[in-house]
């Protein structure tokens, strides 16, 4: 029997789940998905508020683009359920404008935070150079920004796409190994301390269990750090991709950061199962990083060979129910997910 989301919401007296990490596409990428497509998929599993991280060909980095994005949500009749992030670049004036938008009388209530890509992923917003990353933190500190800075952490020095074998989807973990995330998170914590950053450093889609130890250390040093776990990194590993899934289903799990090995998955899983008694409990949330690519995700094959690279991104809301059911079977109180998928998110983002 499928997980009953309506009963869950009623039992724990929450109006809906919040997904703090979705990529709604649309505009130039409408063929991948429209806003309403993502909304409809999410409402099937009880999501009633979506935080959009637009990583589009035309990035959302200024007032004009924020207004256009909000108008698109209005046009598709999902504005009530829609919030968004403003992307950051290396341009100091752009950073200042982004900060000002978060407190704008007209737009501020619709903006949940700022987004930094500290490494290449989908879109063109990556800030790879560490000196430029530090400059962003310094500018945010000077502007007295106290909101959420959500960071995609993968250090470019450790990324090598040539190590990916199309016929073995799990090898994406070789192309984007655990060191990429770990070293990038280490950098972000260092930059936040050095700059006197006053906001909340929110580490997105933690895929490597060792990253959590870095976060603990950063908090002990006085930083306000929160982080996100995803269903796909908690439920799957490279071994599971290889042994339990078809080629197509394994390829659908190609994502940034990559799915890691089974030992790491178990370490992440054990953290989740024991989270109720962890000092980090209020600082953790579940986000899906829902990232649709439409037909581009699985390209045509010729003589059983792929014809072009596969974009990264998992788009499977069925993992929501699977995550809850599997964790409860392993002894986690079901009520924890009311916190991880609603209450904690409200706390982290100051809703």
N, C-alpha and C positions, 0 to 999 in steps of 0.2 A: 504494500500500500504506500502510495506517495505521501511524503511529509505534508501534514495539514497546517499550512501557514496561517489560515484564519483562526484556527483554534489556538495556535501559539500566541498570536497577538492578543487575543481575548484573555487567555490565561494569565498573561504577564502585564496586562493593562498598558500596552503601548499602541499608538495609533498605526504604526507602520515601521518597517525597517528603513534605515538610511544607508544608502550606498555612497560613501565618501570619495569614490574613485571610479569614474566611468569616462569613456571617450565616445562622445555621441556622434562624431563625424558630421555628416550632412554637408551642405554647401558644395565645394568642389569634390567632396568625397561622398556625395549622396548615394552613389552606387554601392558603397560599402554598407551604409546604413543611414537612415534619417533619424533625427531626434526621436520622433514618435515611435520608431521601431524599437529603440533601446528602452524607451519608457514602457511600451507594451510588454516587452520581454521581462522587465523588472517587476512590473505590477503582478505578474503571474506568481511571483514568489514573495509578495508582500512588501516590496519596496515602494515607498511613497514619497521619497525625497532623494534627488540625484545630484551629486556634485560633479560637474562636468569639467574635465581637463582637456580643453580643445588643443590637439596637436595637429592642426590642419596646415595645408600648404600656405594659407594666409593666416598667420598666427594671431591669437587674441592677446595683444600686448598694449592696447591703448583704448581710450574712451570710445572711439568710433567702432572698433571691433567688438567691444563689450556690448555696446548698444545694439549692434547688428545681431549679435548672438542672442541677446535677450528678446529682441523682436522676433527672431525665428522661433524661439520657444513660445512666445505669445501667439504667433501665427498657427502653431501646431497645437495650441490649447493645452500646453503643459507648463506654462510659466509658474503656476502655483507650486509645482513640484520640482522646480529647477533652480539650481545655484551654480556658480562657476568660479574657476580660478583665473587669475591673470598671469600670463607667462612672463618670465624675466629674461632679459638679454644683457649684454655687457655694456650697453649704453646707459650712462648715469642718468640722463634726462628721462629715459624710458622707465628706469627703476623708480625715480621720483614720481612720475605720473602714475605708475602702478600703485604705489603706496597711497597717493592722494585719492585714487579711485575707491580704495577700501573704506574710506571714511566719508565718501561723497554722499550728500543728502539724498540724491536721487538713486544712485547705483550701489552704494555701500552695502545695503542690506542683502543684495543679491550676490555679492562677492564673498566667498568663504576663505580665501587665502591667495597666496602667491605661489607659483610653481617654478621650480628650478630643475632643469635636466642637467645633472652633473655627469654627463656621458651621453653618447649617441643612442637614440631609440627612434621610434616613429616620429616623423616631423623634422623640422629644422631648427629647433630651439636649444640644441645642446650647447652648453658652455663647458668646454673641455679643459681649457687652461686653468691650472690651479690659482694663478695670480688673479685671473679674471673672476674666479669664484670668490676669492677673498674680497675682491673689490665690491662684489655684490653685497656681501655681509657688512662691509664697512659702510656702504651707502645706506643700507637698511638701518644700521645702528644710528647713523647721523640723522636719518629721517624719523628716528624714534618709533620705528615700526614695531608694534607689539602683537601683531596677529600671527597667523599660521604661515610658516614657510614650508611647503611640502616639497620634498626633494627626491627625485629619482637618482639613486646612488649606484653608479657603476663607473669605475675609473678606466679611462680609455686605454691606459698603458697595458691593461691586462686583457683587453678584448682582441681576439684574432678570429675573424669570421672564416678564414681559410681552414680552420680546424673542424668545420661543420661538414658532415657527410649527409647529403640529402636522403640516402637510403637508410640512414640510421638517425632518426630524429633526436634521439637522446644525446647525440654528440654536440648539440647546441650548448650543453654544459661544459664542453671542452673549449668552445669558442668564447663563452662568457662564464668563466669559472668563479668560484666563491670569492677569490681574492679581489675581483673587480668590485663587488659590493662592499666587502670588508674594508678595503683600503679607502674607498670613497667615503664611507661613513666616518672613518677615522679622520679624513680630511675635513668633512663638514663640521664635526665636533670641534676640531682644532680652530677652524675659521670662525666659528661662532664664539669661542672663548676669546680668541685674539682680538676680535672686532668689538666685543662688548654687545653682541646681538641681544636684543631685549625681548624678542618674540618667542614663539613656540617652534622649535625645530622638529618637524614631523617627517620621519623616515618612512617612505612608502614601500609597500610590498617587500617586507623583509623575507628573504629566501634562504638565508644562511643563519643557522642557529647561533653561531659565534658572534654575529652582529649584535645580538641582544646583550652580550657581556659588555661590548663597547658602549651601548646605550646606558647601561647601569652605571658605568664609570663616568660618563658625561653628566648624568643626573647628580651623582655624588659630588661632582665638581661645581655644581650650582646651576647647570643649564636646565631649561625647561624643554625636555625631549619627550616626544610621544612617537608611536609607531603603529604600523598597519601590518596585519597578516592577511594572506589571501587563501581562499579555499584550495586553489590548484597547487600551491606550494605545500600546503598541509596534507593534502590527500595523495599526491603523486610524487614519484621519484624516477630517476633515469632507469632503474631496474624495472619498475612497474611499466614504464613506457615501452621497454624492450620486450618484456615477458608477457604482459597481460593485455596489451592494446594492439589493434591493427595499425598498419602504417599510417592510415588516414587519421585515426583518432590520436595517435602519438604526435603526428605533425600538428594537430590542432592545439597541442600543449606547448608548441614552440612560443616562447615569450621572453620578455626582458624585464627583470633578470630571469635567468634560466631556471628550470626545474633541476634540482641537485640530486645527489645520490640518496639511497635508502637510509643510510646511517644518519645523514643530516635531516631527512624527513622525520625520522623517529625522534630526533632531538627537538625539532620544532613541535612535533606532536606532543611530546612529554611536557614541554613548556605549556602548551594549551591545556592539557588535561589537569595540570597542577596550578593553573593560573589563579584560581580563587584565593589561594594563600600567598600569592606573590606580591611583593611591594609594588610591582609595576602594573598591577591589575587595572587601575583607573586610567593608565596611559596607553592602553592597547585597544585597537579596534579591528574589525573585519572590513575589508574593502575588496571589491571583486576585480578591479582593474579591467573591467569589461571593455574589450577592444575589438569590435567587429571589423572584418575586412571583406565581407561578402565572398564572392566567388574567387577573389584574389588569394584568399587564404590557401586553397588547394588548387594549384594551377593544373593545366592540362598535362598529361603524361604521354610520352611517345616511346613505344617499345619499353614500357615500364620505367622510363627515366623522366625525371622532372625537367620541365622546359624553362623554368625561371625560378629565382629565389622565392621563398615563402616569407611573407611579412610576419612579424611577431605580434602575438596578441591572442589571449584566450577570451572567448565569448560564449560562456556556458553557464546560465543561471541555475541549471539543475544541480550544480555543485553546492549551492546554498543548503538545500535540504539534505544532501548527502553528507555534508560536513556536520550538520547538527546531529543527524541520526547516528553517524559513526562515533562522534565524540561522546554522546550520551551512552552508547553501548559500552564505551571504554571507561565509564564512570563519572564523566563530567556532568554537573548539574545543568539541566536544560535552561534554567533561568539565567545562566551566565551569558547566553547569547542575546538576551534582552539588553544586557549591558554592552556587549561587544558590538552589537549591530544597531544600537539606539542611544542608550544613556551615555556611554563613554564618548560617542561621537559628538553629542551635544556639548559635553564638557570640554573636549579637546578644541572644538571650534567656537566655543562661547555662544552657542545658540540659545 
